[in-house]
Amino acid sequence: MRTAMWKSLTVALITVLTASAFVPPAATAASKQLTFTLKPGGSRSFALPVTGVPVRIEVSLSFMNGGTQTPSEIMYAVVNQDPSSKQETWVGTNSNGTQTACNTVTTTNCPTVADAPFSPSDTIIAVIFGGSPDTDNASLVVSDQASGLLEIEQNASTTIINGHYVVNLWW
């Protein structure tokens, strides 16, 4: 009886060890936060931290003047840079909830954002509007495709005070 019990325990232990040996490790997320201030007309570049992996980019803008920008003060996107071609692709969400998807290859298949002050672009990823879709206060854009640089630009025509930005990168 003891022999049968030991055999059962041995088979069970081997089964557990074998099964666990083939379980892939859990993915771990990495992140980085940037904080900076831009004057009207200013910009700040930052590099995608990795290539070949989707990077989620969250951008918050506050003018620190006691008001809240409508419809919101955030934009975000998921951006990926192909490690071989260096082309970038994205899905961007503007501050009014509209989305656009495009790439740095061509604008042929890029959808137009209704009422946006820009046409489909192979550089504009997302926009924080200034109260209406025809006023853009800040944009997330492709700055230098080959090196994976993106940029936050504050519009000098629609802003008169400094913008305070928080950018979270997740990959």
PAGU-449424 format. One record per residue: residue number from 1; residue in three letters; x, y, z of N, C-alpha, C in turn. Coordinates in Angstrom, 2 decimals. Atoms other than C-alpha are relative to their C-alpha. Example, Ala and Ser with C-alpha at 12.3 -4.5 7.8 and 13.67 -1.06 7.14 Angstrom:
BEGIN
<1 'ALA' <0.89 -1.19 0.00> <12.30 -4.50 7.80> <0.90 1.20 0.00>>
<2 'SER' <-0.82 -1.19 -0.06> <13.67 -1.06 7.14> <-0.77 1.09 0.73>>
//
This chain:
BEGIN
<1 'MET' <0.82 -1.19 0.00> <0.00 0.00 0.00> <0.87 1.26 0.00>>
<2 'ARG' <-0.89 -1.15 -0.02> <2.83 2.36 0.83> <0.66 0.20 -1.35>>
<3 'THR' <-0.62 -0.10 1.31> <4.45 1.63 -2.50> <-0.95 0.66 -0.99>>
<4 'ALA' <1.00 -0.60 0.90> <1.23 2.53 -4.36> <-0.18 1.48 0.33>>
<5 'MET' <0.15 -1.40 -0.41> <0.90 5.72 -2.32> <1.20 0.83 -0.47>>
<6 'TRP' <-1.19 -0.71 0.45> <4.52 6.74 -3.06> <0.01 0.17 -1.50>>
<7 'LYS' <0.08 -0.10 1.46> <4.00 5.98 -6.75> <-0.96 1.11 -0.40>>
<8 'SER' <1.00 -1.04 0.31> <0.88 8.19 -6.79> <0.56 1.39 0.29>>
<9 'LEU' <-0.59 -1.29 -0.35> <2.69 11.01 -5.00> <1.11 0.38 -0.97>>
<10 'THR' <-1.09 -0.26 0.94> <5.71 10.70 -7.29> <-0.55 0.43 -1.35>>
<11 'VAL' <0.62 -0.36 1.28> <3.52 10.78 -10.43> <-0.63 1.38 0.10>>
<12 'ALA' <0.63 -1.31 -0.17> <1.59 13.77 -9.06> <1.05 1.10 0.04>>
<13 'LEU' <-1.07 -0.99 -0.09> <4.80 15.63 -8.21> <0.67 0.22 -1.35>>
<14 'ILE' <-0.59 -0.13 1.33> <6.32 14.94 -11.63> <-0.93 0.75 -0.94>>
<15 'THR' <0.99 -0.69 0.83> <3.10 16.08 -13.31> <0.00 1.50 0.30>>
<16 'VAL' <0.00 -1.42 -0.38> <3.10 19.36 -11.35> <1.28 0.68 -0.45>>
<17 'LEU' <-1.27 -0.60 0.40> <6.79 20.02 -11.97> <0.11 0.14 -1.51>>
<18 'THR' <-0.06 -0.06 1.46> <6.51 19.23 -15.67> <-0.92 1.09 -0.53>>
<19 'ALA' <0.96 -1.00 0.46> <3.41 21.40 -16.12> <0.51 1.41 0.31>>
<20 'SER' <-0.46 -1.35 -0.36> <4.96 24.35 -14.26> <1.23 0.41 -0.79>>
<21 'ALA' <-1.19 -0.33 0.79> <8.13 24.12 -16.35> <-0.37 0.65 -1.32>>
<22 'PHE' <0.41 -0.53 1.29> <6.13 25.09 -19.45> <-0.87 1.24 0.12>>
<23 'VAL' <0.79 -1.21 -0.19> <4.26 28.04 -17.97> <0.90 1.20 -0.26>>
<24 'PRO' <-0.86 -1.16 0.28> <5.65 31.23 -19.50> <-0.04 1.00 1.15>>
<25 'PRO' <-0.01 -0.99 -1.08> <6.69 33.95 -17.08> <-1.00 1.12 -0.28>>
<26 'ALA' <0.95 -1.10 0.16> <4.18 36.72 -16.47> <0.72 1.24 -0.53>>
<27 'ALA' <-0.57 -1.23 0.54> <4.78 39.91 -18.43> <0.03 1.06 1.09>>
<28 'THR' <-0.09 -1.08 -0.98> <5.97 42.78 -16.30> <-0.04 1.33 -0.75>>
<29 'ALA' <0.13 -1.31 0.62> <5.01 46.32 -17.16> <1.09 0.93 0.51>>
<30 'ALA' <-0.96 -1.04 -0.38> <7.54 49.10 -17.17> <-0.67 1.34 -0.27>>
<31 'SER' <0.61 -1.32 0.20> <6.71 52.78 -16.95> <1.02 1.10 0.25>>
<32 'LYS' <-0.82 -1.19 -0.19> <8.19 56.24 -17.01> <-0.95 1.20 0.03>>
<33 'GLN' <0.82 -1.21 -0.06> <6.69 59.61 -16.06> <0.87 1.22 -0.26>>
<34 'LEU' <-0.66 -1.27 0.30> <7.72 62.97 -17.49> <-0.92 1.13 0.48>>
<35 'THR' <0.76 -1.19 -0.36> <6.60 66.31 -16.03> <0.78 1.21 -0.48>>
<36 'PHE' <-0.67 -1.18 0.52> <7.34 69.64 -17.66> <-1.03 1.10 -0.25>>
<37 'THR' <0.82 -1.17 0.29> <6.00 73.12 -18.42> <0.40 0.53 -1.37>>
<38 'LEU' <-0.26 -0.59 1.31> <5.65 74.60 -21.90> <-0.64 1.38 -0.10>>
<39 'LYS' <0.56 -1.31 0.34> <5.17 78.21 -22.95> <-0.80 -0.15 -1.28>>
<40 'PRO' <0.70 0.04 1.29> <2.74 78.94 -25.80> <1.01 -0.05 -1.15>>
<41 'GLY' <-0.92 0.18 1.11> <4.49 77.77 -28.96> <1.16 -0.93 0.32>>
<42 'GLY' <-1.10 0.87 -0.40> <6.85 75.52 -26.99> <-0.27 -1.46 -0.31>>
<43 'SER' <0.14 1.44 0.23> <7.49 71.82 -27.42> <1.02 -0.76 0.83>>
<44 'ARG' <-0.92 0.88 -0.76> <9.16 68.90 -25.64> <0.00 -1.35 -0.68>>
<45 'SER' <-0.16 1.31 0.65> <10.50 65.78 -27.37> <0.34 -1.06 1.04>>
<46 'PHE' <-0.38 1.14 -0.81> <10.83 62.35 -25.82> <0.03 -1.23 -0.91>>
<47 'ALA' <-0.16 1.20 0.82> <11.85 58.98 -27.19> <-0.93 -1.11 0.46>>
<48 'LEU' <0.69 1.23 -0.37> <9.75 55.86 -27.34> <1.02 -0.88 0.74>>
<49 'PRO' <-0.98 0.75 -0.79> <11.37 53.65 -24.68> <0.40 -1.35 -0.61>>
<50 'VAL' <-0.26 1.31 0.62> <11.19 50.45 -26.79> <-0.53 0.01 -1.43>>
<51 'THR' <0.56 0.20 1.33> <10.57 49.32 -30.36> <-0.57 -1.41 -0.07>>
<52 'GLY' <0.60 1.32 0.17> <8.43 46.41 -31.49> <-0.96 -0.38 1.11>>
<53 'VAL' <0.92 0.23 -1.12> <6.26 46.73 -28.37> <-0.94 1.20 0.08>>
<54 'PRO' <0.91 -1.14 -0.14> <3.10 48.85 -28.01> <0.31 0.80 1.26>>
<55 'VAL' <-0.25 -0.91 -1.13> <3.70 51.87 -25.77> <-1.25 0.85 0.17>>
<56 'ARG' <1.16 -0.84 -0.30> <0.71 53.52 -24.10> <0.53 1.33 0.53>>
<57 'ILE' <-0.44 -1.34 -0.38> <1.16 57.28 -23.75> <-1.22 0.77 0.49>>
<58 'GLU' <1.09 -0.79 -0.59> <-1.10 59.29 -21.42> <0.53 1.41 0.24>>
<59 'VAL' <-0.44 -1.39 -0.13> <-0.87 63.09 -21.52> <-1.08 0.80 0.70>>
<60 'SER' <0.90 -0.89 -0.71> <-2.48 65.50 -19.07> <0.56 1.42 -0.10>>
<61 'LEU' <-0.38 -1.42 0.11> <-2.44 69.29 -19.52> <-0.84 0.81 0.97>>
<62 'SER' <0.71 -0.94 -0.87> <-3.33 71.88 -16.91> <0.64 1.37 -0.16>>
<63 'PHE' <-0.52 -1.37 0.06> <-3.01 75.63 -17.17> <0.13 0.61 1.38>>
<64 'MET' <-0.15 -0.42 -1.40> <-3.10 75.92 -13.36> <-0.62 1.37 0.25>>
<65 'ASN' <0.65 -1.31 -0.15> <-5.47 78.87 -13.62> <-1.35 -0.09 0.69>>
<66 'GLY' <1.25 0.15 -0.73> <-8.35 77.49 -11.58> <-1.14 -0.50 -0.87>>
<67 'GLY' <1.04 0.50 0.89> <-10.33 76.41 -14.64> <0.33 -1.41 -0.46>>
<68 'THR' <-0.21 1.32 0.58> <-10.78 73.04 -16.26> <-0.37 0.07 -1.47>>
<69 'GLN' <0.23 -0.01 1.44> <-10.48 72.70 -20.02> <-1.11 -0.97 -0.36>>
<70 'THR' <1.04 0.91 0.44> <-13.54 71.23 -21.69> <0.29 -0.44 -1.42>>
<71 'PRO' <0.70 1.03 -0.77> <-14.28 68.58 -22.76> <0.88 -0.74 1.00>>
<72 'SER' <-0.89 0.59 -0.99> <-11.19 67.21 -20.98> <1.41 0.55 -0.23>>
<73 'GLU' <-1.39 -0.47 0.07> <-7.51 67.91 -20.34> <0.96 -1.15 -0.24>>
<74 'ILE' <-0.86 1.15 0.25> <-6.18 64.54 -21.44> <-0.10 -0.47 -1.44>>
<75 'MET' <-0.02 0.74 1.26> <-5.19 62.72 -24.60> <0.86 -1.22 0.25>>
<76 'TYR' <-0.86 1.16 -0.15> <-3.67 59.31 -24.98> <0.08 -0.76 -1.31>>
<77 'ALA' <-0.23 0.75 1.23> <-2.39 56.91 -27.58> <0.75 -1.29 0.32>>
<78 'VAL' <-0.86 1.18 0.00> <-0.87 53.53 -28.19> <0.82 0.09 -1.28>>
<79 'VAL' <-0.91 -0.19 1.12> <2.17 53.81 -30.44> <0.98 -1.18 -0.05>>
<80 'ASN' <-0.99 1.06 0.16> <4.43 51.11 -31.85> <0.94 0.39 -1.14>>
<81 'GLN' <-0.97 -0.23 1.06> <7.62 51.53 -33.84> <0.57 -1.34 -0.43>>
<82 'ASP' <-0.55 1.23 0.55> <8.63 48.68 -36.11> <1.52 0.07 0.08>>
<83 'PRO' <-1.45 -0.08 -0.17> <12.25 47.85 -35.24> <0.78 -0.08 -1.31>>
<84 'SER' <-0.72 0.12 1.27> <13.18 47.05 -38.85> <-0.18 1.22 -0.89>>
<85 'SER' <0.27 -1.10 0.94> <11.47 49.73 -40.94> <0.05 1.37 0.66>>
<86 'LYS' <0.06 -1.25 -0.78> <11.38 52.39 -38.17> <-1.32 0.75 -0.19>>
<87 'GLN' <1.31 -0.62 0.17> <7.80 53.18 -39.27> <-0.76 -0.09 1.32>>
<88 'GLU' <0.80 -0.02 -1.22> <5.42 54.12 -36.46> <-1.47 -0.11 -0.36>>
<89 'THR' <1.45 0.11 0.16> <1.76 53.18 -36.16> <-0.63 0.36 1.33>>
<90 'TRP' <0.64 -0.42 -1.24> <-0.77 54.44 -33.63> <-1.52 0.01 -0.10>>
<91 'VAL' <1.40 -0.34 -0.20> <-4.29 54.77 -32.35> <0.03 1.08 1.07>>
<92 'GLY' <-0.02 -1.12 -0.93> <-4.73 58.16 -30.70> <-1.41 0.39 0.40>>
<93 'THR' <1.29 -0.47 -0.50> <-7.61 59.40 -28.55> <0.15 1.46 0.39>>
<94 'ASN' <-0.04 -1.43 -0.26> <-8.23 63.14 -28.52> <-0.78 0.33 1.27>>
<95 'SER' <0.63 -0.40 -1.26> <-9.51 65.10 -25.52> <-1.53 -0.02 -0.06>>
<96 'ASN' <1.46 0.07 0.10> <-13.08 64.98 -26.86> <-0.48 -1.43 -0.24>>
<97 'GLY' <0.37 1.40 0.13> <-13.03 61.18 -27.15> <0.06 -0.54 -1.42>>
<98 'THR' <-0.14 0.50 1.37> <-12.63 61.01 -30.93> <1.34 -0.69 -0.14>>
<99 'GLN' <-1.23 0.75 0.19> <-10.00 58.64 -32.18> <0.46 0.06 -1.44>>
<100 'THR' <-0.57 0.10 1.33> <-7.69 58.40 -35.12> <1.07 -1.09 0.04>>
<101 'ALA' <-1.04 1.01 0.14> <-5.44 55.64 -36.35> <0.76 0.30 -1.27>>
<102 'CYS' <-0.78 -0.33 1.19> <-2.59 56.17 -38.76> <1.39 -0.58 0.16>>
<103 'ASN' <-1.38 0.46 -0.01> <1.06 55.54 -39.48> <0.87 1.02 -0.71>>
<104 'THR' <-0.93 -0.93 0.65> <4.15 57.28 -40.76> <0.27 -0.38 -1.45>>
<105 'VAL' <-0.20 0.43 1.38> <3.96 55.45 -44.10> <-0.81 0.86 -0.96>>
<106 'THR' <0.88 -0.73 0.90> <0.97 57.19 -45.68> <-1.26 0.44 0.73>>
<107 'THR' <1.26 -0.45 -0.59> <-2.19 59.13 -44.85> <-1.19 -0.50 -0.81>>
<108 'THR' <1.07 0.45 0.89> <-4.22 57.37 -47.57> <-1.15 -0.64 0.75>>
<109 'ASN' <1.06 0.71 -0.71> <-6.15 55.19 -45.13> <-0.28 0.57 1.38>>
<110 'CYS' <0.21 -0.59 -1.31> <-6.12 57.52 -42.13> <-1.36 0.70 0.03>>
<111 'PRO' <1.32 -0.63 -0.05> <-9.63 58.56 -41.06> <0.09 1.47 0.39>>
<112 'THR' <0.09 -1.40 -0.37> <-10.58 62.21 -40.77> <-0.77 0.12 1.31>>
<113 'VAL' <0.70 -0.26 -1.25> <-11.57 63.41 -37.29> <-1.02 1.10 -0.26>>
<114 'ALA' <1.06 -0.98 0.25> <-14.91 65.22 -37.52> <0.29 1.31 0.72>>
<115 'ASP' <-0.16 -1.35 -0.52> <-14.60 68.99 -36.98> <1.41 0.34 0.48>>
<116 'ALA' <-1.36 -0.29 -0.45> <-10.86 68.76 -36.30> <0.63 1.07 -0.89>>
<117 'PRO' <-0.64 -1.05 0.78> <-8.70 71.70 -37.41> <1.16 -0.51 -0.84>>
<118 'PHE' <-1.08 0.57 0.79> <-6.35 69.32 -39.21> <-0.54 -1.13 -0.86>>
<119 'SER' <0.35 1.11 0.88> <-6.54 66.79 -42.03> <0.70 -1.25 0.53>>
<120 'PRO' <-0.76 1.19 -0.42> <-5.46 63.18 -41.62> <1.48 0.26 -0.20>>
<121 'SER' <-1.42 -0.34 0.00> <-1.78 63.35 -40.87> <0.84 -1.21 0.31>>
<122 'ASP' <-0.94 1.06 -0.36> <1.18 61.05 -40.79> <0.92 0.44 1.13>>
<123 'THR' <-0.78 -0.44 -1.16> <2.52 63.02 -37.82> <-0.85 0.31 1.23>>
<124 'ILE' <0.84 -0.33 -1.15> <-0.43 64.06 -35.57> <-0.59 -1.28 0.58>>
<125 'ILE' <0.48 1.22 -0.66> <-1.19 61.30 -33.07> <-1.26 0.27 0.80>>
<126 'ALA' <1.17 -0.35 -0.81> <-3.65 62.99 -30.67> <0.07 1.49 0.34>>
<127 'VAL' <0.11 -1.45 -0.24> <-4.86 66.48 -29.70> <-0.83 0.26 1.26>>
<128 'ILE' <0.84 -0.53 -1.07> <-6.11 68.29 -26.59> <-0.64 1.26 -0.55>>
<129 'PHE' <0.75 -1.12 0.56> <-8.81 70.62 -27.84> <-0.23 1.07 1.05>>
<130 'GLY' <0.21 -1.13 -0.90> <-9.55 74.02 -26.34> <-1.45 0.43 0.03>>
<131 'GLY' <1.41 -0.36 -0.12> <-13.28 73.98 -25.69> <-0.84 -0.44 -1.17>>
<132 'SER' <0.72 0.49 1.16> <-14.27 72.95 -29.20> <1.00 -0.70 -0.91>>
<133 'PRO' <-0.94 0.74 0.84> <-12.82 70.60 -31.81> <0.74 0.85 -1.03>>
<134 'ASP' <-0.72 -0.82 0.99> <-11.79 73.51 -34.04> <1.12 0.82 0.64>>
<135 'THR' <-1.08 -0.69 -0.71> <-9.34 74.81 -31.39> <0.89 -1.05 0.65>>
<136 'ASP' <-0.89 0.97 -0.63> <-6.33 72.69 -30.55> <1.03 0.72 0.85>>
<137 'ASN' <-0.95 -0.61 -0.93> <-4.30 73.65 -27.47> <1.34 -0.71 0.03>>
<138 'ALA' <-1.25 0.78 -0.06> <-1.73 70.86 -27.55> <-0.14 -1.24 -0.87>>
<139 'SER' <0.00 1.18 0.86> <-0.76 67.98 -29.82> <1.14 -0.93 0.39>>
<140 'LEU' <-1.04 1.02 -0.09> <1.16 64.73 -29.53> <0.31 -0.37 -1.44>>
<141 'VAL' <-0.36 0.19 1.41> <3.08 64.35 -32.78> <1.28 -0.84 -0.13>>
<142 'VAL' <-1.26 0.66 0.32> <5.82 62.32 -34.44> <1.01 1.10 -0.29>>
<143 'SER' <-1.02 -1.02 0.17> <8.95 64.45 -34.16> <1.10 -0.47 -0.96>>
<144 'ASP' <-1.04 0.57 0.85> <11.61 62.22 -35.71> <-0.21 -1.50 -0.07>>
<145 'GLN' <0.38 1.39 0.16> <10.45 58.89 -37.03> <1.19 -0.96 0.15>>
<146 'ALA' <-1.15 0.91 0.00> <13.88 57.30 -37.54> <0.53 -0.29 1.40>>
<147 'SER' <-0.52 0.20 -1.35> <14.91 57.82 -33.93> <-1.09 -0.27 1.03>>
<148 'GLY' <1.09 0.30 -0.92> <11.47 57.15 -32.42> <-0.35 1.15 0.92>>
<149 'LEU' <0.32 -1.15 -0.84> <11.07 60.69 -31.09> <-1.43 0.47 -0.25>>
<150 'LEU' <1.32 -0.63 0.03> <7.61 62.02 -30.27> <0.14 1.35 0.66>>
<151 'GLU' <-0.09 -1.35 -0.53> <6.80 65.55 -29.21> <-1.37 0.48 0.45>>
<152 'ILE' <1.19 -0.73 -0.44> <4.23 67.49 -27.22> <0.21 1.44 -0.44>>
<153 'GLU' <-0.07 -1.39 0.45> <3.54 70.86 -28.85> <-1.16 0.78 0.59>>
<154 'GLN' <1.06 -0.88 -0.48> <1.60 73.71 -27.22> <-0.22 1.09 -1.04>>
<155 'ASN' <0.36 -0.93 1.07> <-0.22 75.90 -29.73> <0.08 1.45 0.48>>
<156 'ALA' <-0.15 -1.42 -0.36> <0.80 79.58 -29.58> <-1.22 0.82 -0.41>>
<157 'SER' <1.17 -0.77 0.47> <-2.35 80.70 -31.44> <-1.21 -0.14 0.91>>
<158 'THR' <1.20 0.24 -0.81> <-4.80 79.25 -28.92> <0.26 0.04 1.50>>
<159 'THR' <-0.31 -0.06 -1.44> <-2.97 79.52 -25.57> <0.82 1.26 0.28>>
<160 'ILE' <-0.75 -1.20 -0.37> <-1.61 82.52 -23.72> <0.78 -0.17 1.31>>
<161 'ILE' <-0.74 0.26 -1.24> <-0.31 80.96 -20.49> <0.71 -1.35 -0.11>>
<162 'ASN' <-0.76 1.24 0.00> <2.11 78.16 -19.68> <-0.90 -1.20 0.29>>
<163 'GLY' <0.70 1.26 -0.25> <0.83 74.59 -19.81> <0.89 -0.92 0.81>>
<164 'HIS' <-0.72 0.94 -0.86> <1.84 72.04 -17.20> <-0.42 -1.41 -0.40>>
<165 'TYR' <0.24 1.31 0.59> <2.15 68.51 -18.56> <0.52 -1.13 0.88>>
<166 'VAL' <-0.43 1.27 -0.58> <2.33 65.04 -17.08> <-0.18 -1.02 -1.12>>
<167 'VAL' <0.04 1.02 1.04> <3.19 62.28 -19.57> <0.41 -1.33 0.63>>
<168 'ASN' <-0.31 1.34 -0.48> <3.01 58.63 -18.53> <0.21 -0.92 -1.19>>
<169 'LEU' <-0.31 0.99 1.03> <4.61 55.97 -20.73> <-0.07 -1.38 0.65>>
<170 'TRP' <0.14 1.37 -0.52> <3.67 52.30 -20.19> <0.35 -0.97 -1.11>>
<171 'TRP' <-0.33 1.03 0.97> <5.17 49.32 -21.98> <0.28 -1.31 0.70>>
//
